[in-house]
Amino acid sequence: MTLILALDFGGTKLAAATINAGSKQWLGYERRLSPPNANADTDLEIMRSVINSLLKGAKPDAIGVSFGGPVDATTGKVRLSHHVLGWENVPLRDLLEEEFGVPAGVDNDANVAALGEHRFGAGQGYDSLFYITVSTGVGGGWILNGQPWRGSEGMAGEIGHMVVDPNGPVCLCGKRGCVERLASGPYMAQDVREVLRNEPPRRQGRQGGDILRELVGDNLELITGQVVSEAAAGGDNLAQEILYRASWALGVGIGNVANLINPQRFVLGGGVMKAGEDFWEVLRRVARETALPEVNFEIVSAALGDDAPLWGAVALAEDILC
């Protein structure tokens, strides 16, 4: 049997799995949180530990890697991570090939997840799709004419840094009102915390922050995008307002992308996509209102969930072996 090692370096999570080529069942699977002050060295150290735990002395035939940041897929070199320090110009493919003595493929997580959904998930049977991941950041990956499309320098699909509100808050990229600044989990949590710190609980009322406070025991540092979603479902107006803004921003971005490239399907994955039916209703409505009436498209949730990048890494490795 041909053994594949699939790796996923995320902004806050690290995951790895082993599988036999052609199979749909993991042989081994492990996921770990990246430490709050992680850097490239600590992430690599944790990933090595996970790999050793999975392989148990066996040697893979190929390695596929999803990385949460810009990657030069032709060389397998990581350009940087927007969320973890120390990844600037790290030759990740070369490091893995030297360490394990087998071929490896490395690409941006959204590109890899798009490949995974196309090969194994919600994109099966479609020639064109745009995969969007909404979690620590917001990124996108293209499948056009059945093949990954990365752009001239591998930067295609950066919907997270499409400006939808020029007067909006400043994003980590330096621009105002990016989709990522309005819709990613950490930024939604940050905006909620700022509001709660500036207004005392007694003035917010039951529907304007108290549910958020209750969910985290009044420790605002524990607020995450998932907590915002839970509070919104419970009727917290502040959480609902932040979540509405996020779904609106994504809807505007998707509608504009639909006008520009006209893919058959938008496949959405990542933690924020578990935000509930109200989120999806606003997202689909705003996307439809933004796009031209003649432009047809579907918006569906990812079938592979959080494992889309890992399955895409499997596809990368299988393609190397072909």
Backbone hydrogen bonds in HBPLUS format (Angstrom, degrees):
<---DONOR---> <-ACCEPTOR-->    atom                        ^
c    i                          cat <-CA-CA->   ^        H-A-AA   ^      H-
h    n   atom  resd res      DA  || num        DHA   H-A  angle D-A-AA Bond
n    s   type  num  typ     dist DA aas  dist angle  dist       angle   num
A0021-ALA N   A0002-THR O   2.83 MM  19  5.47 160.1  1.87 154.8 161.7     1
A0061-ASP N   A0003-LEU O   2.69 MM  58  5.33 170.1  1.70 149.3 152.9     2
A0004-ILE N   A0019-ILE O   2.82 MM  15  5.37 166.7  1.84 165.4 170.0     3
A0019-ILE N   A0004-ILE O   3.07 MM  15  5.37 149.6  2.17 146.1 153.1     4
A0005-LEU N   A0062-ALA O   3.08 MM  57  6.44 164.9  2.10 158.1 162.9     5
A0064-GLY N   A0005-LEU O   2.98 MM  59  6.41 157.3  2.03 156.3 163.5     6
A0006-ALA N   A0017-ALA O   2.84 MM  11  5.20 174.9  1.84 162.0 163.5     7
A0017-ALA N   A0006-ALA O   2.89 MM  11  5.20 149.2  1.98 148.2 153.7     8
A0007-LEU N   A0064-GLY O   2.89 MM  57  6.28 156.3  1.95 156.9 164.9     9
A0066-SER N   A0007-LEU O   2.84 MM  59  6.13 159.7  1.88 148.1 154.6    10
A0008-ASP N   A0015-ALA O   2.79 MM   7  5.02 151.6  1.87 159.3 152.6    11
A0015-ALA N   A0008-ASP O   2.98 MM   7  5.02 157.9  2.03 142.6 148.4    12
A0009-PHE N   A0066-SER O   2.82 MM  57  6.11 167.3  1.83 165.0 162.7    13
A0068-GLY N   A0009-PHE O   2.77 MM  59  5.92 140.8  1.92 166.8 176.8    14
A0010-GLY N   A0013-LYS O   2.80 MM   3  4.97 142.8  1.93 163.7 176.0    15
A0034-SER N   A0012-THR O   2.79 MM  22  5.08 178.4  1.79 132.0 132.1    16
A0014-LEU N   A0032-ARG O   2.73 MM  18  5.24 166.2  1.75 165.9 169.0    17
A0032-ARG N   A0014-LEU O   2.73 MM  18  5.24 166.4  1.75 161.1 165.9    18
A0016-ALA N   A0030-GLU O   2.93 MM  14  5.55 153.7  2.00 160.1 167.7    19
A0030-GLU N   A0016-ALA O   2.95 MM  14  5.55 157.7  2.00 165.8 165.3    20
A0018-THR N   A0028-GLY O   2.98 MM  10  5.19 153.7  2.05 135.5 139.8    21
A0027-LEU N   A0018-THR O   2.75 MM   9  5.35 167.5  1.77 143.9 146.8    22
A0023-SER N   A0020-ASN O   2.94 MM   3  5.51 156.8  2.00 143.6 145.1    23
A0038-ALA N   A0035-PRO O   3.11 MM   3  5.03 141.7  2.26 123.5 117.2    24
A0043-ASP N   A0039-ASN O   3.00 MM   4  6.21 165.3  2.02 160.4 164.9    25
A0040-ALA N   A0085-LEU O   2.86 MM  45  6.27 130.8  2.10 149.1 164.3    26
A0044-LEU N   A0040-ALA O   2.93 MM   4  6.10 160.1  1.97 150.6 156.0    27
A0045-GLU N   A0041-ASP O   2.92 MM   4  6.11 153.3  1.99 146.1 154.0    28
A0046-ILE N   A0042-THR O   2.93 MM   4  6.15 162.2  1.96 151.1 155.1    29
A0047-MET N   A0043-ASP O   2.90 MM   4  6.08 161.7  1.93 148.4 154.1    30
A0048-ARG N   A0044-LEU O   2.88 MM   4  6.06 153.6  1.95 145.6 152.4    31
A0049-SER N   A0045-GLU O   3.13 MM   4  6.39 154.7  2.20 143.8 150.2    32
A0050-VAL N   A0046-ILE O   2.99 MM   4  6.34 155.5  2.06 150.5 157.2    33
A0051-ILE N   A0047-MET O   2.83 MM   4  6.05 164.2  1.86 153.8 158.2    34
A0052-ASN N   A0048-ARG O   2.94 MM   4  6.13 166.2  1.96 151.9 155.1    35
A0053-SER N   A0049-SER O   3.07 MM   4  6.24 151.4  2.15 141.3 149.2    36
A0054-LEU N   A0050-VAL O   2.99 MM   4  6.29 145.9  2.11 148.2 157.4    37
A0054-LEU N   A0051-ILE O   3.09 MM   3  5.13 120.7  2.46  95.2 109.8    38
A0055-LEU N   A0051-ILE O   2.82 MM   4  5.98 172.4  1.82 164.9 166.4    39
A0056-LYS N   A0052-ASN O   3.08 MM   4  5.73 158.0  2.13 137.3 143.5    40
A0058-ALA N   A0055-LEU O   2.95 MM   3  5.04 167.8  1.96 115.3 117.1    41
A0063-ILE N   A0103-PRO O   3.02 MM  40  6.42 151.5  2.10 148.1 156.2    42
A0105-GLY N   A0063-ILE O   2.89 MM  42  6.39 146.2  2.01 152.9 163.6    43
A0065-VAL N   A0105-GLY O   2.80 MM  40  6.02 141.8  1.94 156.2 168.2    44
A0107-ASP N   A0065-VAL O   3.17 MM  42  6.49 150.7  2.26 150.0 156.9    45
A0067-PHE N   A0107-ASP O   2.96 MM  40  6.14 149.8  2.06 153.7 159.9    46
A0069-GLY N   A0067-PHE O   2.95 MM   2  5.77 134.2  2.16 107.2  93.5    47
A0109-ASP N   A0067-PHE O   2.65 MM  42  4.86 137.1  1.82 142.1 135.8    48
A0079-ARG N   A0070-PRO O   2.89 MM   9  5.43 161.5  1.93 141.6 145.4    49
A0072-ASP N   A0077-LYS O   2.93 MM   5  5.36 173.1  1.94 160.5 161.0    50
A0075-THR N   A0072-ASP O   3.18 MM   3  5.70 137.8  2.37 111.4 121.1    51
A0076-GLY N   A0072-ASP O   2.69 MM   4  5.57 138.4  1.86 154.0 168.0    52
A0093-ARG N   A0076-GLY O   3.07 MM  17  4.75 165.6  2.10 137.4 138.8    53
A0078-VAL N   A0090-VAL O   2.81 MM  12  5.17 158.0  1.86 162.2 154.7    54
A0089-ASN N   A0078-VAL O   2.95 MM  11  5.29 107.6  2.49 132.4 149.5    55
A0089-ASN N   A0079-ARG O   3.16 MM  10  4.69 150.0  2.26 104.8 112.5    56
A0092-LEU N   A0090-VAL O   2.88 MM   2  5.54 131.2  2.12 110.0  94.9    57
A0095-LEU N   A0091-PRO O   2.98 MM   4  6.25 158.8  2.03 156.1 163.0    58
A0096-LEU N   A0092-LEU O   3.04 MM   4  6.26 162.7  2.07 153.6 157.0    59
A0097-GLU N   A0093-ARG O   2.91 MM   4  6.09 165.8  1.93 155.8 160.1    60
A0098-GLU N   A0094-ASP O   2.92 MM   4  5.97 156.4  1.98 147.1 153.3    61
A0099-GLU N   A0095-LEU O   3.01 MM   4  6.11 153.7  2.08 141.2 148.8    62
A0100-PHE N   A0096-LEU O   2.91 MM   4  5.96 160.3  1.95 154.0 157.9    63
A0101-GLY N   A0097-GLU O   2.77 MM   4  5.05 135.3  1.97 128.0 138.2    64
A0112-VAL N   A0108-ASN O   2.95 MM   4  6.20 162.1  1.99 158.2 164.0    65
A0113-ALA N   A0109-ASP O   2.80 MM   4  5.92 159.2  1.84 147.0 153.1    66
A0114-ALA N   A0110-ALA O   2.94 MM   4  6.05 152.8  2.01 143.0 150.3    67
A0115-LEU N   A0111-ASN O   3.09 MM   4  6.38 153.7  2.16 142.8 149.4    68
A0116-GLY N   A0112-VAL O   2.88 MM   4  6.22 151.5  1.96 146.4 155.2    69
A0117-GLU N   A0113-ALA O   2.85 MM   4  6.12 165.5  1.87 156.8 158.8    70
A0118-HIS N   A0114-ALA O   2.96 MM   4  6.07 151.5  2.04 143.9 152.3    71
A0119-ARG N   A0115-LEU O   2.91 MM   4  6.01 156.4  1.97 147.3 153.4    72
A0120-PHE N   A0116-GLY O   2.76 MM   4  5.66 162.4  1.79 152.7 158.3    73
A0121-GLY N   A0117-GLU O   2.89 MM   4  4.05 136.8  2.08 105.6 115.8    74
A0123-GLY N   A0117-GLU O   2.89 MM   6  5.19 150.8  1.97 124.1 124.8    75
A0124-GLN N   A0121-GLY O   3.28 MM   3  5.90 168.5  2.30 121.0 121.8    76
A0126-TYR N   A0123-GLY O   3.09 MM   3  5.53 157.4  2.15 139.8 137.3    77
A0146-GLY N   A0127-ASP O   2.84 MM  19  4.56 159.1  1.88 141.6 135.3    78
A0129-LEU N   A0143-ILE O   2.91 MM  14  5.26 153.7  1.98 143.9 150.5    79
A0143-ILE N   A0129-LEU O   2.98 MM  14  5.26 153.9  2.05 162.0 159.2    80
A0130-PHE N   A0265-ARG O   2.92 MM 135  6.42 152.7  2.00 153.9 162.8    81
A0267-VAL N   A0130-PHE O   2.97 MM 137  6.22 156.4  2.03 139.0 146.6    82
A0131-TYR N   A0141-GLY O   2.84 MM  10  5.10 167.5  1.86 161.5 159.6    83
A0141-GLY N   A0131-TYR O   2.83 MM  10  5.10 148.4  1.92 141.6 150.5    84
A0132-ILE N   A0267-VAL O   2.85 MM 135  6.23 158.9  1.89 156.1 160.8    85
A0269-GLY N   A0132-ILE O   2.85 MM 137  6.20 165.0  1.87 161.1 165.3    86
A0133-THR N   A0139-GLY O   2.93 MM   6  5.42 156.8  1.98 144.6 152.4    87
A0139-GLY N   A0133-THR O   3.10 MM   6  5.42 151.1  2.18 143.2 152.1    88
A0134-VAL N   A0269-GLY O   2.86 MM 135  6.24 156.4  1.91 142.9 147.6    89
A0272-VAL N   A0134-VAL O   3.11 MM 138  5.68 158.0  2.16 154.6 158.5    90
A0135-SER N   A0137-GLY O   2.86 MM   2  5.18 171.7  1.87 162.8 162.2    91
A0185-GLY N   A0135-SER O   2.95 MM  50  5.47 146.9  2.06 145.2 153.3    92
A0149-TRP N   A0142-TRP O   3.21 MM   7  5.35 155.4  2.28 123.3 125.3    93
A0144-LEU N   A0147-GLN O   2.83 MM   3  5.39 154.3  1.89 162.6 154.3    94
A0147-GLN N   A0144-LEU O   3.01 MM   3  5.39 167.1  2.03 114.9 119.0    95
A0156-ALA N   A0150-ARG O   2.88 MM   6  4.97 165.1  1.90 137.1 132.2    96
A0159-ILE N   A0157-GLY O   2.69 MM   2  5.56 139.4  1.85 109.3  96.5    97
A0161-HIS N   A0158-GLU O   3.19 MM   3  5.85 157.2  2.25 114.1 119.6    98
A0162-MET N   A0159-ILE O   3.03 MM   3  5.10 156.5  2.09 116.4 113.3    99
A0180-GLU N   A0160-GLY O   2.77 MM  20  4.47 167.5  1.79 135.3 131.6   100
A0179-VAL N   A0162-MET O   3.06 MM  17  5.93 137.6  2.24 148.1 158.0   101
A0164-VAL N   A0177-GLY O   2.94 MM  13  5.78 165.0  1.96 155.9 152.5   102
A0165-ASP N   A0177-GLY O   3.26 MM  12  4.37 147.5  2.37 123.5 128.0   103
A0168-GLY N   A0165-ASP O   2.81 MM   3  5.12 162.1  1.84 124.9 126.4   104
A0177-GLY N   A0169-PRO O   2.90 MM   8  5.46 163.1  1.93 149.1 150.8   105
A0171-CYS N   A0175-LYS O   2.75 MM   4  5.56 173.0  1.75 173.4 173.8   106
A0174-GLY N   A0171-CYS O   2.91 MM   3  5.37 161.5  1.94 114.9 121.1   107
A0182-LEU N   A0178-CYS O   3.23 MM   4  6.53 139.3  2.40 145.5 155.7   108
A0182-LEU N   A0179-VAL O   3.15 MM   3  5.32 132.9  2.38  99.6 112.0   109
A0183-ALA N   A0179-VAL O   2.82 MM   4  5.82 141.3  1.97 152.7 164.6   110
A0184-SER N   A0180-GLU O   3.09 MM   4  5.15 159.3  2.14 134.5 134.8   111
A0188-MET N   A0184-SER O   3.01 MM   4  6.24 159.1  2.06 157.6 164.2   112
A0189-ALA N   A0185-GLY O   2.99 MM   4  6.22 163.8  2.02 156.9 161.4   113
A0190-GLN N   A0186-PRO O   2.90 MM   4  6.08 152.7  1.97 141.5 149.5   114
A0191-ASP N   A0187-TYR O   2.96 MM   4  6.16 161.5  1.99 150.8 154.3   115
A0192-VAL N   A0188-MET O   3.05 MM   4  6.29 156.9  2.10 148.8 155.0   116
A0193-ARG N   A0189-ALA O   2.97 MM   4  6.19 163.1  2.00 152.0 156.5   117
A0194-GLU N   A0190-GLN O   3.04 MM   4  6.30 156.1  2.10 149.3 155.3   118
A0195-VAL N   A0191-ASP O   3.20 MM   4  6.45 158.9  2.25 145.4 150.1   119
A0196-LEU N   A0192-VAL O   3.00 MM   4  6.25 167.6  2.01 157.3 160.5   120
A0197-ARG N   A0193-ARG O   2.88 MM   4  6.03 150.8  1.97 149.7 157.5   121
A0198-ASN N   A0194-GLU O   3.21 MM   4  6.29 142.1  2.37 139.4 148.2   122
A0198-ASN N   A0195-VAL O   3.18 MM   3  5.29 128.3  2.47  96.9 110.1   123
A0203-ARG N   A0200-PRO O   3.06 MM   3  5.76 153.7  2.14 121.0 128.2   124
A0204-GLN N   A0201-PRO O   3.04 MM   3  5.23 144.1  2.17 105.1 115.7   125
A0208-GLY N   A0205-GLY O   3.17 MM   3  5.41 157.5  2.22 109.2 116.1   126
A0237-ASN N   A0207-GLN O   2.25 MM  30  5.23 145.7  1.35 153.3 164.6   127
A0213-ARG N   A0209-GLY O   3.00 MM   4  6.31 159.2  2.04 152.2 158.0   128
A0214-GLU N   A0210-ASP O   2.88 MM   4  6.11 157.2  1.93 149.0 155.1   129
A0215-LEU N   A0211-ILE O   3.06 MM   4  6.27 155.3  2.13 148.4 154.0   130
A0216-VAL N   A0213-ARG O   3.23 MM   3  5.47 137.6  2.42 100.8 111.8   131
A0218-ASP N   A0213-ARG O   2.77 MM   5  4.48 158.7  1.81 143.8 142.6   132
A0217-GLY N   A0214-GLU O   3.28 MM   3  5.03 167.6  2.29 100.8 104.2   133
A0219-ASN N   A0216-VAL O   3.04 MM   3  5.47 163.9  2.07 115.2 120.3   134
A0222-LEU N   A0219-ASN O   2.96 MM   3  5.83 166.1  1.98 126.9 131.4   135
A0223-ILE N   A0220-LEU O   3.14 MM   3  5.53 167.8  2.16 113.5 116.9   136
A0228-VAL N   A0224-THR O   3.01 MM   4  6.36 156.0  2.07 151.1 157.6   137
A0229-SER N   A0225-GLY O   3.04 MM   4  6.34 154.1  2.11 145.0 151.6   138
A0230-GLU N   A0226-GLN O   2.94 MM   4  6.26 158.0  1.99 149.4 155.1   139
A0231-ALA N   A0227-VAL O   2.88 MM   4  6.09 161.6  1.91 153.5 158.4   140
A0232-ALA N   A0228-VAL O   2.93 MM   4  6.10 155.3  1.99 146.9 153.9   141
A0233-ALA N   A0229-SER O   3.01 MM   4  6.28 156.0  2.07 147.6 153.6   142
A0234-GLY N   A0230-GLU O   3.05 MM   4  6.30 134.5  2.26 137.3 149.8   143
A0234-GLY N   A0231-ALA O   3.04 MM   3  4.92 126.1  2.35  91.3 106.1   144
A0236-ASP N   A0231-ALA O   2.98 MM   5  5.42 167.5  2.00 147.7 144.2   145
A0235-GLY N   A0232-ALA O   3.08 MM   3  5.21 162.3  2.12 105.5 110.8   146
A0240-GLN N   A0236-ASP O   2.94 MM   4  6.17 157.0  1.99 151.4 158.9   147
A0241-GLU N   A0237-ASN O   2.87 MM   4  6.04 151.4  1.95 145.9 153.1   148
A0242-ILE N   A0238-LEU O   3.09 MM   4  6.39 161.4  2.12 152.7 156.5   149
A0243-LEU N   A0239-ALA O   2.92 MM   4  6.08 160.7  1.96 150.0 155.9   150
A0244-TYR N   A0240-GLN O   2.80 MM   4  5.91 152.8  1.88 145.0 152.7   151
A0245-ARG N   A0241-GLU O   3.08 MM   4  6.30 160.0  2.12 145.4 150.2   152
A0246-ALA N   A0242-ILE O   3.10 MM   4  6.38 150.3  2.19 141.9 149.9   153
A0247-SER N   A0243-LEU O   2.98 MM   4  6.28 164.0  2.00 154.3 157.3   154
A0248-TRP N   A0244-TYR O   2.84 MM   4  6.02 156.2  1.90 153.1 160.4   155
A0249-ALA N   A0245-ARG O   2.96 MM   4  6.13 161.5  2.00 146.7 151.1   156
A0250-LEU N   A0246-ALA O   3.05 MM   4  6.32 164.1  2.08 152.3 156.2   157
A0251-GLY N   A0247-SER O   2.91 MM   4  6.00 154.7  1.98 142.4 150.1   158
A0252-VAL N   A0248-TRP O   2.94 MM   4  6.23 159.3  1.98 155.9 160.2   159
A0253-GLY N   A0249-ALA O   3.06 MM   4  6.28 164.2  2.09 147.5 152.1   160
A0254-ILE N   A0250-LEU O   2.85 MM   4  6.06 164.9  1.87 154.8 158.7   161
A0255-GLY N   A0251-GLY O   2.92 MM   4  6.05 163.2  1.95 149.4 154.3   162
A0256-ASN N   A0252-VAL O   3.09 MM   4  6.28 158.0  2.14 149.7 154.8   163
A0257-VAL N   A0253-GLY O   3.00 MM   4  6.24 157.7  2.05 149.5 156.1   164
A0258-ALA N   A0254-ILE O   2.84 MM   4  6.05 155.5  1.90 151.9 158.8   165
A0259-ASN N   A0255-GLY O   3.13 MM   4  6.39 151.5  2.22 140.5 147.2   166
A0260-LEU N   A0256-ASN O   3.05 MM   4  6.29 148.4  2.16 143.0 151.7   167
A0261-ILE N   A0257-VAL O   2.92 MM   4  6.01 175.4  1.93 165.1 163.8   168
A0262-ASN N   A0258-ALA O   3.01 MM   4  4.56 127.7  2.29 111.8 126.4   169
A0298-GLU N   A0264-GLN O   3.15 MM  34  6.51 144.3  2.29 138.4 148.7   170
A0266-PHE N   A0298-GLU O   2.75 MM  32  6.03 149.8  1.84 151.9 162.4   171
A0300-VAL N   A0266-PHE O   2.87 MM  34  6.26 167.0  1.89 173.4 176.3   172
A0268-LEU N   A0300-VAL O   2.90 MM  32  6.27 164.0  1.93 157.4 162.3   173
A0302-ALA N   A0268-LEU O   2.76 MM  34  5.31 148.6  1.86 143.5 136.7   174
A0273-MET N   A0270-GLY O   3.12 MM   3  5.74 149.7  2.21 115.7 124.2   175
A0274-LYS N   A0271-GLY O   3.17 MM   3  5.90 166.4  2.19 120.7 123.0   176
A0275-ALA N   A0272-VAL O   3.17 MM   3  5.61 133.7  2.40 123.1 123.3   177
A0280-TRP N   A0276-GLY O   3.30 MM   4  6.70 161.0  2.34 149.4 154.3   178
A0281-GLU N   A0277-GLU O   2.83 MM   4  6.01 154.9  1.89 152.9 160.3   179
A0282-VAL N   A0278-ASP O   3.06 MM   4  6.27 166.9  2.08 154.0 156.0   180
A0283-LEU N   A0279-PHE O   2.95 MM   4  6.12 166.8  1.97 152.6 157.0   181
A0284-ARG N   A0280-TRP O   2.92 MM   4  6.03 170.6  1.93 151.3 153.3   182
A0285-ARG N   A0281-GLU O   3.00 MM   4  6.08 161.0  2.04 146.2 152.2   183
A0286-VAL N   A0282-VAL O   2.88 MM   4  5.97 173.1  1.89 159.5 161.3   184
A0287-ALA N   A0283-LEU O   3.02 MM   4  6.10 159.9  2.06 146.8 153.0   185
A0288-ARG N   A0284-ARG O   2.96 MM   4  6.06 158.5  2.01 145.0 151.0   186
A0289-GLU N   A0285-ARG O   2.91 MM   4  6.15 155.7  1.97 148.5 155.5   187
A0290-THR N   A0286-VAL O   2.90 MM   4  6.01 142.7  2.04 144.3 154.1   188
A0291-ALA N   A0287-ALA O   3.00 MM   4  6.15 156.3  2.05 150.0 155.3   189
A0295-VAL N   A0292-LEU O   3.05 MM   3  5.42 158.4  2.10 113.6 120.4   190
A0307-ASP N   A0304-LEU O   3.10 MM   3  5.54 143.3  2.24 139.8 137.1   191
A0308-ALA N   A0305-GLY O   3.27 MM   3  5.88 166.2  2.29 121.0 121.2   192
A0310-LEU N   A0307-ASP O   3.03 MM   3  5.18 115.9  2.45 101.5 117.4   193
A0311-TRP N   A0307-ASP O   2.94 MM   4  6.26 162.6  1.97 163.2 168.3   194
A0312-GLY N   A0308-ALA O   2.89 MM   4  6.09 151.5  1.97 148.6 157.2   195
A0313-ALA N   A0309-PRO O   2.87 MM   4  6.10 143.5  2.00 140.3 150.3   196
A0314-VAL N   A0310-LEU O   3.00 MM   4  6.39 143.3  2.14 142.2 152.0   197
A0315-ALA N   A0311-TRP O   3.03 MM   4  6.41 154.8  2.10 144.0 150.2   198
A0316-LEU N   A0312-GLY O   2.87 MM   4  6.21 153.8  1.94 148.1 155.4   199
A0317-ALA N   A0313-ALA O   3.01 MM   4  6.25 161.8  2.05 146.6 150.6   200
A0318-GLU N   A0314-VAL O   2.85 MM   4  6.12 159.9  1.89 153.9 160.0   201
A0319-ASP N   A0315-ALA O   2.92 MM   4  6.11 154.4  1.99 148.4 154.9   202
A0320-ILE N   A0316-LEU O   3.07 MM   4  6.39 144.8  2.20 143.2 152.8   203
A0321-LEU N   A0317-ALA O   3.18 MM   4  6.51 146.9  2.30 145.1 153.3   204
A0322-CYS N   A0318-GLU O   3.17 MM   4  6.40 124.0  2.50 138.9 153.0   205
A0322-CYS N   A0319-ASP O   3.29 MM   3  5.16 142.3  2.44  93.2 103.6   206
